């Protein structure tokens, strides 16, 4: 596995690569989204949490149900109505 660079690497359109962390637990699933900054630190751009299904005692027992939890976490948040 290649080492992560501490320098921000932008694609041809000027966007930094997105980094996603995912924790699938027995009671909840949490997603954390960020991007590397030029100074080598990561800027968190989003976080989501949803009740887990298909997981018991730390083991995925129903893959289809466990994956269903990811859809709402991966959708962009709705903007608040003004």
Order of alpha helices (4+ residues) and beta strands (2+ residues): beta-beta-beta-beta-beta-alpha
